[in-house]
Amino acid sequence: MANNSSATARAESSHETEPSRTNTIVNALKRRALAVLNNKSISPQTRAIVRYAMETHDPWLAELVRRADAGETIDFSGTLVSDEDDASEEKVETLAEIICRAGDEPETKSAALLVLMAMLENATHPKALANTVKHFAFAYCSELNVCGMVDSQVAVLERELFAGNALVS
């Protein structure tokens, strides 16, 4: 058999070191989402929804980031907020405040909880809505410093920050 000297051996390349097209797209989407989260001109509600979508690997993250980049405000269901719907964030905040406030008002608190549960049941993205309600409730409770919650959280954070770092006296 004759050897064909014009044929060259094909160099093998490692697929492990080459980023795949999918990884490149995912990384670009993460960078865009982080840019949205750091952009203070975008509404806190929209940023919270994008943050939640990013944390849960929501398949709609790309659409949410695109809309946020375009300057659109996104409500809890992932739809555009019209001028009439601007109050939805205020409704959730008010419901969280009613439920969390001090005092014995079982009828009012039960009604507020019922309305909030109905909002959760009808929401397209109930987890995003629940996450937002959680943040409002924490913010409201921290204002009241219920049961020393903020003080205890600060103590935990302080221990974690200074763990392994001896303070110089």
C-alpha positions as CSV (number, residue, x, y, z in Angstrom):
1,M,0.0,0.0,0.0
2,A,1.2,3.5,-0.8
3,N,1.2,6.3,1.7
4,N,-0.4,9.5,0.6
5,S,1.9,12.1,1.9
6,S,-0.5,15.0,1.1
7,A,-3.0,13.9,3.7
8,T,-2.4,15.5,7.1
9,A,-3.4,14.1,10.4
10,R,-6.4,15.9,11.9
11,A,-5.6,17.4,15.3
12,E,-8.1,16.4,18.0
13,S,-9.5,19.3,20.0
14,S,-10.9,19.0,23.4
15,H,-14.6,19.9,23.7
16,E,-14.2,20.4,27.4
17,T,-12.1,23.6,27.0
18,E,-14.2,25.1,24.3
19,P,-17.3,26.9,25.6
20,S,-20.4,25.7,23.9
21,R,-22.8,28.0,22.1
22,T,-25.4,27.3,24.8
23,N,-23.0,28.2,27.6
24,T,-22.1,31.4,25.8
25,I,-25.7,32.4,25.5
26,V,-26.5,31.5,29.1
27,N,-23.5,33.6,30.3
28,A,-24.6,36.6,28.2
29,L,-28.1,36.3,29.6
30,K,-26.7,36.2,33.1
31,R,-24.6,39.3,32.5
32,R,-27.6,41.2,31.0
33,A,-29.8,40.1,34.0
34,L,-27.1,41.4,36.4
35,A,-27.0,44.7,34.6
36,V,-30.8,45.0,35.0
37,L,-30.5,44.2,38.7
38,N,-27.8,46.9,39.2
39,N,-29.7,49.5,37.2
40,K,-31.4,51.7,39.8
41,S,-33.5,53.4,37.1
42,I,-35.5,50.2,36.7
43,S,-38.4,49.8,39.1
44,P,-37.7,47.8,42.2
45,Q,-40.6,45.5,41.4
46,T,-39.3,44.7,38.0
47,R,-35.8,44.1,39.4
48,A,-37.3,41.7,42.0
49,I,-39.1,39.7,39.4
50,V,-35.9,39.5,37.3
51,R,-33.9,38.5,40.4
52,Y,-36.4,35.8,41.2
53,A,-36.5,34.5,37.6
54,M,-32.7,34.3,37.6
55,E,-32.6,32.5,41.0
56,T,-35.2,29.9,39.8
57,H,-33.7,29.5,36.2
58,D,-37.1,30.6,34.8
59,P,-37.4,30.0,31.1
60,W,-38.9,33.5,30.7
61,L,-35.8,35.2,32.0
62,A,-34.6,36.2,28.6
63,E,-38.0,37.8,27.8
64,L,-38.1,39.6,31.2
65,V,-34.6,41.0,30.8
66,R,-35.4,42.1,27.2
67,R,-38.5,43.9,28.5
68,A,-36.7,45.5,31.4
69,D,-33.9,46.7,29.1
70,A,-36.6,48.3,26.9
71,G,-37.8,50.3,29.9
72,E,-41.0,48.4,30.4
73,T,-42.3,47.8,33.9
74,I,-43.3,44.2,34.7
75,D,-46.0,43.4,37.2
76,F,-46.4,40.2,39.2
77,S,-48.0,38.2,36.4
78,G,-45.1,39.1,34.0
79,T,-47.3,41.4,32.0
80,L,-46.8,45.1,31.3
81,V,-48.1,47.4,33.9
82,S,-50.5,50.0,32.5
83,D,-51.2,53.2,34.3
84,E,-54.3,51.7,35.9
85,D,-52.2,48.8,37.3
86,D,-49.5,50.9,38.9
87,A,-51.4,50.4,42.2
88,S,-50.7,46.6,42.2
89,E,-47.5,47.0,44.1
90,E,-49.2,49.4,46.5
91,K,-51.9,46.8,47.0
92,V,-49.4,44.1,47.9
93,E,-47.5,46.4,50.2
94,T,-50.7,47.5,51.9
95,L,-51.9,43.9,52.4
96,A,-48.5,43.0,53.9
97,E,-48.7,46.0,56.2
98,I,-52.2,45.1,57.3
99,I,-51.3,41.4,58.0
100,C,-48.1,42.3,59.8
101,R,-49.1,45.3,61.9
102,A,-49.4,45.1,65.6
103,G,-52.8,44.9,67.3
104,D,-55.7,42.5,67.6
105,E,-57.8,42.9,64.4
106,P,-58.6,39.3,63.4
107,E,-61.3,40.3,61.0
108,T,-59.2,42.8,59.1
109,K,-56.1,40.7,59.0
110,S,-58.1,37.6,57.9
111,A,-59.7,39.6,55.1
112,A,-56.3,41.0,54.0
113,L,-54.8,37.5,54.0
114,L,-57.8,36.2,52.0
115,V,-57.3,38.9,49.3
116,L,-53.6,38.2,49.2
117,M,-54.2,34.5,48.8
118,A,-56.6,35.2,45.9
119,M,-53.9,37.4,44.3
120,L,-51.4,34.5,44.6
121,E,-53.9,32.0,43.2
122,N,-54.6,34.2,40.1
123,A,-51.1,35.3,39.5
124,T,-49.2,33.9,36.5
125,H,-46.0,33.8,38.5
126,P,-47.2,33.1,42.1
127,K,-43.7,32.4,43.4
128,A,-42.5,35.8,42.2
129,L,-45.5,37.5,43.9
130,A,-44.9,35.5,47.1
131,N,-41.3,36.5,47.1
132,T,-42.2,40.2,46.7
133,V,-44.8,39.9,49.5
134,K,-42.1,38.3,51.7
135,H,-39.8,41.3,51.1
136,F,-42.5,43.8,51.9
137,A,-43.4,41.9,55.1
138,F,-39.7,41.8,56.1
139,A,-39.3,45.5,55.4
140,Y,-42.4,46.4,57.4
141,C,-41.5,44.1,60.3
142,S,-37.9,45.5,60.3
143,E,-39.4,49.0,60.6
144,L,-41.2,47.8,63.7
145,N,-38.2,45.7,64.8
146,V,-40.7,43.0,65.8
147,C,-39.3,40.8,68.6
148,G,-35.8,42.2,68.0
149,M,-35.7,40.6,64.5
150,V,-33.4,43.2,63.0
151,D,-31.1,43.3,66.0
152,S,-30.8,39.5,65.9
153,Q,-30.1,39.5,62.2
154,V,-27.5,42.1,62.6
155,A,-25.8,40.1,65.3
156,V,-25.8,37.0,63.0
157,L,-24.3,39.0,60.1
158,E,-21.7,40.6,62.4
159,R,-20.6,37.1,63.6
160,E,-20.3,35.9,60.1
161,L,-18.4,39.0,58.9
162,F,-15.9,38.9,61.8
163,A,-15.5,35.1,62.0
164,G,-11.8,34.4,61.6
165,N,-10.9,38.1,61.7
166,A,-9.7,39.2,65.2
167,L,-10.7,42.8,65.9
168,V,-7.7,44.9,66.9
169,S,-8.3,46.5,70.3
